[in-house]
Structure formats: C-alpha cells, structure tokens
Amino acid sequence: GVHVLPVYGGQAYGVQLSALRRGVHVVVGTPGRIMDHLAKGTLDLSELKYLVLDEADEMLKMGFAEDVETILAETPKEKQVALFSATMPPAIRRISQQYLSDADEITVKSSTTTSANTTQRYLIVGYPQKVDALTRILEVENFEGMIVFVRTKNETEALAEKLRARGYSAAAISGDVAQAQRERTVNQLKSGKLDILVATDVAARGLDVDRISHVVNFDIPVDTESYVHRIGRTGRAGRSGSAISFVTPRERRLLTAIEKATRQPLTEMRLPSVEDVNSTRLARFDDAITAALSQSDRVAGFRDIVAHYVEHHDVPELDVAAALALVAQGDTPLLLSAEEERAQRFAADDRAARDDRPARGGRDDRDGSRPERRARPAAGTLAPYRIEVGRRHKVEPRQIVGALANEGGLSREDFGAITIQPDFSIVELPADLSPTVLKKLQGTRISGKLIEIAPDRGRPQRRR
C-alpha cells in the first residue's frame, strides 16, 4: 500500500521521526513543520518526484509565501509540480512562473450549488438578540450535531462559553487552536461527547462529520462561496440537513446575493415562541418518562418506596409523582414563564438597522464609520441593561447591586428593578451612563463570571 505521513505543528516530533526513518511515499504537511524537518535533516527531498501546493492563495493570506518558496528551493529541479488556488493573485502567479515549466493552466468554474438534502432558512434578527435567538432554536430544533459559524476568532470562544453557561455541550475552534486540540475537539464531535462546534471559516475547512445535522450562520458570510462551503458541512452521505442563517436588517443585501448566486430561495423562519419552547420541553419530558417506564426492573424498586411514602403521609400518588419531578428538575424550571418572554425586537426598519452592529468587520470588528447620534435621554430615565449571570450562577440582587456600585461608582439610587432569569439578569440603570462607566462595568465579575453588560433593547426606558 501507499504510506502517507501527515506532518504538522502541534504533534510530537517522535511520531513523525519514526515514520520518516521507516520511509513514506507521501508527505502531507504544513510549511512550518516541513521547514523544521528540512533544517534538522530529518526530511530528505532529493528523490522527490511530485510536489503539490494546495490552497496556495490561503497560504499567501496567512503569510506563508516565503516559507513555500524556501521549501520549493530545496526540491530537485526535475519534478512534476501542481499548484491549486481558488484565486491567482500576482504573488501566486510569480511563484507558478518561477517553479512550473511549460505549465498548463486549468480553470474550473466554481460551484455555487447547495445540497438538495439541506433545508435552508433564515431569521431576521438584531445583533444584540442573536444569542437569545440561537438559544430558542436550540430548544426546539431536533438536532444531532451542529456547527455555528462566526466571523472572528474572538467570537468563537465567547459564544461557546455563553452556550456552555446555558447548559449546552459546546466548544470552539479557530485558527489559533493547536492542531492536537483541534483533533480532540473534532473527535469529541464525531463520538457524540460534543454537540455544538463554534467555528470560523478557516478552522472548519475540510471538516467532515456525518452527524452534523444543522449549520447555523450566526454571522452570515459576505461571499457566496463561503456560504456554500459552510452549509456543505451538513446534508452529507445522503442524510438530510438544515441550515439557518441569522440576518440583521442591514444584511438583507447579503441574503439577496446568496439567493441569486445559488439560485435557491431561503425560507424565512419565525423565532420560536415561549409556547414553542414549552411544547418541546413537555414532549421531551414525556419521552423521558416513557423511556424510564420501559426499564421495568429499575422502576419496580421505586414503586415500593413511593407506596411506603403514600401510606405514611396520606398524600395522593399524583402529588408524589409531581414532587419527584420537581426534585429531578432541580432549580431550573421545566417551563418558561410569560415573564421570561422578553419582547424580541427584530425590527426591519431603518431606525433599528442604525442601532445594529456593522455587518463587515474591520479593525476591532468595526468599519470605522461614525454611528448615528441618538438623542440623549432625559435626566432621571432608567434603561434596562442585560448582564450574563442569572439563577444558574446562584446570583442574588444584592450581589448585582454591590458589584456594579463598586466598579461603576454608582449609588443605590441609580438602580431600578432587577429581574433574574435562569441564564441572565436585567438591571435598570441610568439611561445616560457614560461610555467610561460602561467600560468599567464591562470588567465586572459576579460569582466569578464576566457579566458582559449591554443595553437591553427589548424593553422600553421608563422614568424613575
């Protein structure tokens, strides 16, 4: 057979050195580790017959052009060279002209088609409400494995942490994640130990996991090819898949471009309501009871315990069953209350769009344009702010008041109503808080967790 050796950073040298000593037919490697082996004399290219440079434009983007030229200079003059690149910028063309003799250039038209097995939907949602929207979708969608795509490396871990705080098995991968860690994470996803992977486009390249039933574009891609690549992670091997794209009001043009290029319209979906969530939770609760009842041997042991309790406490069996369900559920309520259905404002008008975060990321994920100035709130007006700590974190109102007052120099008179939900809290604070105070509050920790304070646009301001 053909012996193939992957050579990359993050893997122990011992494994690679042992294989190189035995001899291999094909080496598939990253520029940095190949250069290391060349420098150590552990990789001999003197008998090289074929050289393939794959994704040349991506290597150029990541700053590997000089490394590639260094490696090419170490190869024999007589060899077959193939270069693959999605684009042909001047630097790549120069390399091809220097190292390829009498080369034939073959252009393959890029595919903009998507799998017929994948259902494509979109949700119009303001940026501040994206995490809540994703949580609702996770509650009602019957998914096996999921990839959530974001634009930047920083957002991968931030979103994964928020999902973990809400009880989901989630992890992040980006270009900064070591290869060994990436492999462990992908293997966990394949085995079912991990359900949700938050990733960037680069990190998800080549990812092939059959159990991915859903792809969510938390940030819609700015080009069609990225969209096709992303949703191609699901609906594989003849299985059905589902792709959901979050679209902010100002990103409608990107949605239109994707539909035009793929010649496939995306179906608009509505945000799952509290009733939808509760219906799904009840259905799963019913399934859990049915599954438990099927274990007749184990259930029999508990019948005597329940019967003993009923006999000695004169309590109806139905009440005992309800009490046991309460014990099993713990502090987290089974059903959402009407209070927890905060008004989700997915406005599509221009005014809401101006409040939105910019669609394209530049430095610090902003395009540098000046945001439209808003009218200053009247003195004494309270506005709702959301913080990412809640009942699940054992937080109490006095802790919130104490922490925010200490960090922001606020007095108790500056606080209005405080509503604590399972995963977050809403705190009323002065609507005219200065950027300096908000920046100080951003670094506040309550119960050891960063609160990530932000205005809550789902509720109106009110006078004190």
SULDA-V825144 format. One record per pair of residues at least 6 apart in sequence whose ideal C-beta (glycine too) atoms are under 8 Angstrom apart, sorted by sequence separation. I is the first residue (numbers start at 1). J is the second residue. D is the distance in Angstrom with one decimal. If there is no record, write none. Layout:
I:J:D / I:J:D
This chain:
37:43:3.6 / 53:59:7.7 / 59:65:6.9 / 114:120:6.8 / 150:156:5.8 / 164:170:5.4 / 188:194:3.9 / 189:195:7.9 / 221:227:4.9 / 235:241:3.1 / 259:265:5.4 / 292:298:7.9 / 293:299:6.1 / 309:315:7.0 / 310:316:7.6 / 347:353:7.9 / 361:367:7.7 / 362:368:5.8 / 377:383:6.9 / 389:395:4.8 / 404:410:5.9 / 405:411:6.9 / 419:425:6.4 / 444:450:7.6 / 445:451:6.9 / 27:34:7.5 / 38:45:7.3 / 85:92:5.4 / 96:103:6.3 / 163:170:3.9 / 197:204:8.0 / 220:227:7.6 / 234:241:3.1 / 247:254:7.2 / 259:266:6.0 / 292:299:6.6 / 310:317:5.7 / 345:352:6.9 / 358:365:7.8 / 360:367:5.5 / 405:412:6.9 / 418:425:6.4 / 419:426:4.5 / 443:450:7.6 / 444:451:5.1 / 88:96:8.0 / 125:133:4.8 / 138:146:7.8 / 173:181:7.9 / 177:185:7.4 / 189:197:5.5 / 199:207:7.6 / 234:242:6.8 / 247:255:5.0 / 258:266:7.3 / 357:365:7.7 / 358:366:5.8 / 418:426:7.3 / 7:16:5.5 / 34:43:6.6 / 59:68:6.0 / 83:92:7.5 / 150:159:6.0 / 173:182:5.4 / 185:194:6.8 / 221:230:6.5 / 234:243:6.5 / 325:334:7.6 / 357:366:8.0 / 358:367:4.6 / 405:414:7.7 / 417:426:7.8 / 418:427:5.2 / 442:451:8.0 / 444:453:7.1 / 123:133:6.3 / 160:170:4.6 / 217:227:7.3 / 231:241:7.5 / 245:255:7.1 / 310:320:6.1 / 405:415:7.9 / 418:428:7.3 / 441:451:7.4 / 442:452:7.2 / 5:16:6.8 / 148:159:6.7 / 159:170:7.9 / 160:171:5.8 / 186:197:7.9 / 255:266:6.7 / 306:317:6.8 / 309:320:5.9 / 358:369:7.0 / 389:400:7.8 / 401:412:6.6 / 404:415:7.7 / 416:427:7.7 / 417:428:5.0 / 442:453:6.2 / 56:68:7.6 / 83:95:7.5 / 160:172:4.0 / 173:185:5.6 / 185:197:7.0 / 231:243:4.0 / 415:427:7.0 / 416:428:2.8 / 441:453:4.9 / 83:96:5.4 / 159:172:7.3 / 173:186:7.7 / 217:230:6.3 / 230:243:7.6 / 245:258:7.9 / 387:400:7.1 / 415:428:6.8 / 416:429:7.2 / 5:19:4.7 / 123:137:7.9 / 134:148:7.1 / 171:185:5.1 / 217:231:7.9 / 306:320:5.6 / 401:415:5.6 / 415:429:6.7 / 5:20:7.0 / 53:68:6.6 / 157:172:4.5 / 215:230:5.8 / 306:321:7.8 / 414:429:6.1 / 438:453:6.9 / 3:19:7.7 / 27:43:7.1 / 156:172:3.8 / 215:231:5.1 / 414:430:5.5 / 16:33:7.7 / 20:37:7.2 / 83:100:6.6 / 156:173:6.8 / 157:174:7.7 / 171:188:7.1 / 354:371:7.4 / 401:418:7.4 / 81:99:6.0 / 156:174:4.7 / 171:189:7.9 / 215:233:5.5 / 227:245:7.8 / 306:324:7.8 / 354:372:4.8 / 400:418:5.9 / 3:22:7.8 / 5:24:4.4 / 81:100:5.2 / 190:209:5.3 / 192:211:7.0 / 215:234:4.9 / 410:429:7.3 / 3:23:7.3 / 4:24:6.7 / 7:27:5.6 / 83:103:7.9 / 189:209:5.5 / 190:210:7.9 / 198:218:7.8 / 201:221:7.1 / 214:234:6.3 / 3:24:4.4 / 4:25:6.9 / 5:26:7.1 / 7:28:7.0 / 8:29:6.2 / 9:30:6.2 / 16:37:7.3 / 51:72:7.5 / 153:174:3.9 / 182:203:7.3 / 186:207:6.8 / 190:211:6.9 / 212:233:5.3 / 213:234:6.2 / 245:266:6.7 / 397:418:4.6 / 3:25:5.1 / 4:26:4.4 / 5:27:5.3 / 6:28:5.2 / 7:29:3.4 / 8:30:4.6 / 20:42:5.6 / 81:103:7.8 / 148:170:8.0 / 153:175:6.2 / 189:211:7.5 / 212:234:4.8 / 2:25:4.9 / 3:26:7.3 / 4:27:7.8 / 5:28:7.2 / 6:29:7.0 / 7:30:7.1 / 9:32:5.4 / 20:43:6.2 / 72:95:7.5 / 153:176:5.5 / 171:194:5.5 / 186:209:6.9 / 189:212:7.8 / 397:420:6.9 / 404:427:7.1 / 2:26:6.4 / 4:28:6.4 / 9:33:4.9 / 51:75:5.9 / 86:110:7.5 / 169:193:7.4 / 170:194:7.4 / 173:197:6.5 / 205:229:7.8 / 209:233:7.4 / 212:236:7.4 / 396:420:7.8 / 8:33:5.3 / 17:42:5.9 / 138:163:7.8 / 169:194:5.4 / 170:195:7.1 / 171:196:7.6 / 172:197:7.6 / 173:198:7.6 / 174:199:7.0 / 175:200:6.7 / 201:226:5.4 / 204:229:7.9 / 208:233:8.0 / 220:245:5.1 / 244:269:7.0 / 395:420:6.5 / 400:425:6.4 / 404:429:7.4 / 408:433:7.7 / 7:33:5.0 / 16:42:7.9 / 65:91:5.6 / 69:95:6.6 / 169:195:4.5 / 170:196:4.0 / 171:197:6.1 / 172:198:4.6 / 173:199:5.1 / 174:200:5.0 / 177:203:6.8 / 204:230:7.2 / 207:233:5.9 / 210:236:6.1 / 213:239:7.5 / 215:241:7.1 / 217:243:7.3 / 220:246:6.5 / 7:34:6.0 / 48:75:5.2 / 56:83:5.5 / 68:95:6.9 / 72:99:5.1 / 168:195:6.6 / 169:196:6.5 / 170:197:7.4 / 171:198:7.2 / 172:199:7.2 / 173:200:7.8 / 175:202:5.0 / 210:237:5.4 / 213:240:7.7 / 214:241:7.0 / 215:242:7.5 / 216:243:7.7 / 217:244:7.1 / 219:246:7.2 / 220:247:5.6 / 400:427:6.0 / 410:437:7.8 / 31:59:6.9 / 48:76:5.6 / 51:79:5.6 / 53:81:7.4 / 56:84:6.6 / 57:85:4.6 / 58:86:7.7 / 131:159:7.3 / 135:163:7.9 / 168:196:5.6 / 170:198:6.2 / 174:202:7.5 / 175:203:5.9 / 201:229:7.0 / 208:236:7.1 / 213:241:6.0 / 214:242:4.9 / 215:243:4.7 / 216:244:5.0 / 217:245:4.0 / 218:246:5.7 / 409:437:7.1 / 45:74:5.5 / 47:76:7.7 / 50:79:6.6 / 51:80:7.3 / 52:81:7.8 / 53:82:7.3 / 55:84:6.6 / 56:85:4.0 / 57:86:5.5 / 60:89:6.5 / 134:163:7.7 / 174:203:4.9 / 201:230:7.0 / 204:233:6.5 / 210:239:6.9 / 212:241:7.2 / 213:242:6.5 / 214:243:7.4 / 215:244:7.5 / 216:245:7.7 / 217:246:6.3 / 391:420:5.6 / 408:437:4.8 / 7:37:6.7 / 45:75:5.2 / 46:76:6.4 / 49:79:6.0 / 50:80:4.8 / 51:81:5.0 / 52:82:4.8 / 53:83:4.7 / 54:84:4.9 / 55:85:7.1 / 57:87:4.7 / 65:95:7.3 / 138:168:6.4 / 173:203:4.4 / 214:244:7.0 / 216:246:7.3 / 390:420:5.7 / 391:421:6.8 / 392:422:5.4 / 395:425:6.8 / 426:456:5.7 / 431:461:5.3 / 45:76:7.1 / 48:79:5.6 / 49:80:6.6 / 50:81:7.8 / 51:82:7.5 / 52:83:7.8 / 53:84:6.9 / 55:86:7.4 / 57:88:7.6 / 60:91:5.6 / 131:162:5.6 / 135:166:5.9 / 173:204:7.5 / 220:251:5.5 / 227:258:5.2 / 390:421:5.0 / 391:422:5.0 / 392:423:5.7 / 409:440:7.8 / 32:64:8.0 / 35:67:5.9 / 50:82:7.6 / 52:84:7.2 / 57:89:6.4 / 60:92:5.9 / 222:254:6.3 / 390:422:5.3 / 391:423:7.9 / 408:440:5.4 / 31:64:4.7 / 38:71:7.1 / 163:196:6.0 / 221:254:7.6 / 224:257:6.5 / 390:423:4.7 / 407:440:5.3 / 408:441:4.9 / 426:459:7.0 / 220:254:5.3 / 224:258:5.6 / 228:262:6.8 / 382:416:4.3 / 390:424:4.8 / 407:441:5.6 / 428:462:7.7 / 32:67:6.7 / 35:70:6.2 / 57:92:6.0 / 163:198:7.3 / 220:255:6.9 / 227:262:7.5 / 388:423:7.5 / 389:424:7.0 / 390:425:5.4 / 7:43:7.7 / 31:67:3.8 / 35:71:6.4 / 38:74:5.6 / 56:92:5.0 / 160:196:7.7 / 388:424:5.5 / 389:425:6.1 / 407:443:7.0 / 408:444:7.8 / 31:68:5.9 / 34:71:5.7 / 224:261:4.0 / 387:424:6.5 / 404:441:6.2 / 407:444:4.5 / 160:198:4.5 / 220:258:7.8 / 224:262:6.7 / 386:424:5.8 / 387:425:5.2 / 56:95:7.4 / 159:198:5.0 / 386:425:7.4 / 31:71:6.3 / 285:325:8.0 / 386:426:5.9 / 387:427:6.2 / 404:444:6.4 / 157:198:7.7 / 385:426:7.2 / 386:427:7.9 / 403:444:5.3 / 53:95:8.0 / 156:198:4.8 / 384:426:5.1 / 385:427:5.2 / 403:445:7.5 / 155:198:7.9 / 156:199:6.3 / 384:427:7.3 / 385:428:7.5 / 403:446:5.0 / 145:189:5.9 / 156:200:6.1 / 384:428:5.7 / 385:429:5.3 / 383:428:6.9 / 382:428:4.3 / 383:429:6.6 / 400:446:6.4 / 416:462:7.7 / 145:192:7.7 / 153:200:6.1 / 156:203:7.6 / 382:429:6.8 / 383:430:7.3 / 399:446:5.6 / 148:196:6.3 / 150:198:6.3 / 152:200:7.0 / 382:430:6.6 / 383:431:3.7 / 399:447:7.0 / 403:451:7.7 / 416:464:6.8 / 145:194:7.9 / 146:195:6.6 / 147:196:7.8 / 148:197:7.1 / 150:199:7.6 / 151:200:7.1 / 285:334:6.5 / 381:430:7.3 / 382:431:6.3 / 145:195:6.0 / 146:196:4.9 / 147:197:4.9 / 148:198:4.8 / 149:199:6.1 / 150:200:6.5 / 381:431:4.2 / 144:195:7.8 / 145:196:7.7 / 146:197:7.2 / 147:198:7.8 / 148:199:7.3 / 149:200:7.3 / 381:432:7.2 / 395:446:5.7 / 143:195:7.6 / 145:197:7.7 / 147:199:5.8 / 149:201:6.9 / 282:334:7.8 / 395:447:5.3 / 281:334:6.0 / 282:335:7.5 / 379:432:7.1 / 393:446:7.4 / 394:447:6.0 / 281:335:6.3 / 377:431:3.7 / 393:447:4.6 / 149:204:7.1 / 377:432:5.2 / 376:432:6.2 / 393:449:5.8 / 147:204:6.5 / 278:335:4.7 / 389:446:4.9 / 138:196:7.7 / 278:336:5.9 / 389:447:6.0 / 159:218:6.7 / 277:336:5.6 / 332:391:7.8 / 387:446:7.4 / 147:207:7.4 / 331:391:6.4 / 332:392:7.0 / 389:449:5.3 / 331:392:7.6 / 388:449:7.0 / 274:336:4.8 / 388:450:7.3 / 389:451:5.7 / 155:218:7.9 / 388:451:5.8 / 145:209:6.3 / 155:219:7.5 / 274:338:6.9 / 387:451:4.0 / 388:452:4.5 / 147:212:5.9 / 387:452:6.9 / 145:211:4.2 / 146:212:6.8 / 149:215:7.0 / 274:340:6.8 / 387:453:5.1 / 144:211:4.9 / 145:212:4.7 / 146:213:7.0 / 147:214:7.7 / 148:215:7.9 / 149:216:7.0 / 274:341:4.1 / 386:453:7.2 / 144:212:7.6 / 145:213:6.1 / 146:214:4.3 / 147:215:5.2 / 148:216:4.6 / 149:217:5.2 / 150:218:5.0 / 151:219:4.4 / 273:341:7.2 / 385:453:5.4 / 386:454:5.6 / 144:213:4.3 / 145:214:7.6 / 146:215:7.2 / 147:216:7.4 / 149:218:6.2 / 150:219:5.1 / 385:454:6.8 / 386:455:7.5 / 143:213:4.9 / 146:216:6.5 / 148:218:5.1 / 149:219:6.7 / 385:455:5.8 / 386:456:4.2 / 143:214:4.4 / 384:455:7.4 / 385:456:5.9 / 149:221:7.4 / 383:455:6.4 / 384:456:4.1 / 141:214:6.3 / 271:344:5.8 / 383:456:8.0 / 384:458:7.7 / 271:346:6.8 / 384:459:4.3 / 384:461:7.7 / 383:461:4.7 / 137:216:7.2 / 382:461:6.5 / 339:419:7.4 / 381:461:5.1 / 382:462:5.7 / 149:230:5.3 / 340:421:5.7 / 381:462:7.2 / 382:463:7.4 / 134:216:6.6 / 340:422:7.8 / 381:463:6.0 / 382:464:5.6 / 147:230:7.7 / 380:463:6.1 / 381:464:7.5 / 134:218:6.6 / 342:426:7.5 / 377:461:6.3 / 380:464:5.0 / 378:463:7.7 / 147:233:5.4 / 147:234:7.6 / 130:218:6.2 / 333:422:7.3 / 332:422:6.0 / 252:348:7.9 / 249:347:6.7 / 143:242:7.6 / 249:348:5.0 / 249:349:7.4 / 141:242:7.2 / 249:350:7.9 / 355:457:6.7 / 249:352:5.7 / 250:353:4.5 / 249:353:4.0 / 248:353:7.3 / 254:359:7.0 / 250:356:5.7 / 137:244:6.5 / 249:356:6.3 / 248:356:5.0 / 250:358:7.9 / 251:359:4.9 / 248:357:7.5 / 250:359:5.5 / 120:231:6.8 / 248:359:6.6 / 112:224:5.6 / 134:246:7.7 / 345:457:5.9 / 62:175:7.9 / 112:225:7.3 / 118:231:5.7 / 133:246:6.7 / 345:458:5.6 / 114:228:5.8 / 342:456:7.5 / 344:458:5.9 / 110:225:6.1 / 113:228:7.3 / 343:458:4.7 / 112:228:5.9 / 115:231:7.5 / 118:234:5.9 / 130:246:5.6 / 342:458:4.5 / 343:459:6.6 / 111:228:6.8 / 114:231:5.8 / 115:232:6.7 / 118:235:3.7 / 342:459:6.6 / 114:232:7.3 / 117:235:3.8 / 115:234:7.9 / 115:235:4.1 / 115:236:7.8 / 117:238:7.0 / 119:240:7.3 / 121:242:7.3 / 123:244:6.6 / 125:246:5.2 / 127:248:5.6 / 117:239:6.7 / 118:240:7.4 / 119:241:7.2 / 121:243:7.1 / 122:244:7.0 / 123:245:7.4 / 125:247:7.2 / 126:248:6.2 / 117:240:5.1 / 118:241:4.2 / 119:242:4.9 / 120:243:4.9 / 121:244:5.1 / 122:245:4.5 / 123:246:5.7 / 124:247:5.5 / 125:248:6.7 / 126:249:7.2 / 117:241:5.9 / 118:242:6.8 / 119:243:7.0 / 121:245:7.4 / 122:246:7.5 / 123:247:6.9 / 124:248:7.6 / 118:243:5.5 / 120:245:7.6 / 122:247:5.1 / 124:249:6.6 / 115:241:6.9 / 124:252:7.9 / 114:243:7.9 / 140:272:4.4 / 122:255:6.0 / 139:272:6.6 / 136:271:5.9 / 137:272:6.5 / 136:272:4.4 / 140:276:5.2 / 139:276:7.9 / 140:277:6.2 / 222:359:7.5 / 133:271:5.8 / 139:277:4.6 / 222:360:6.3 / 86:225:7.6 / 220:359:8.0 / 136:276:7.7 / 140:280:4.7 / 136:277:6.3 / 139:280:5.9 / 139:281:7.3 / 58:202:7.6 / 120:264:6.5 / 122:266:4.7 / 124:268:7.1 / 121:266:6.1 / 122:267:7.5 / 123:268:7.4 / 120:266:4.7 / 121:267:4.9 / 122:268:5.9 / 123:269:5.4 / 125:271:7.3 / 120:267:6.9 / 121:268:7.2 / 122:269:6.9 / 123:270:7.7 / 114:262:5.5 / 119:267:7.6 / 121:269:4.4 / 123:271:6.4 / 112:261:4.7 / 113:262:6.7 / 112:262:5.2 / 113:263:8.0 / 114:264:6.0 / 112:263:7.7 / 167:332:7.9 / 10:178:4.2 / 11:179:6.4 / 9:178:7.7 / 10:179:3.6 / 11:180:6.3 / 9:179:6.5 / 10:180:4.6 / 8:179:5.2 / 10:181:7.6 / 152:361:6.1 / 132:342:7.8 / 151:361:5.5 / 133:344:7.3 / 132:344:6.8 / 152:365:6.0 / 151:365:7.5 / 129:344:5.5 / 129:345:7.2 / 129:346:6.8 / 125:344:8.0 / 126:345:6.4 / 126:346:6.0 / 125:346:5.2 / 126:347:6.9 / 124:346:5.2 / 123:346:7.7 / 165:388:7.0 / 124:348:5.8 / 167:392:7.7 / 126:352:6.2 / 162:388:6.7 / 166:392:7.9 / 165:392:7.1 / 165:393:7.7 / 126:355:7.2 / 127:356:5.3 / 126:356:5.8 / 127:357:4.3 / 166:423:4.9 / 128:386:8.0 / 165:423:6.2 / 165:449:7.4 / 135:423:7.8 / 128:454:6.4 / 128:455:7.4 / 128:456:7.6 / 129:457:7.7 / 128:457:5.6 / 129:458:7.0 / 126:457:6.8
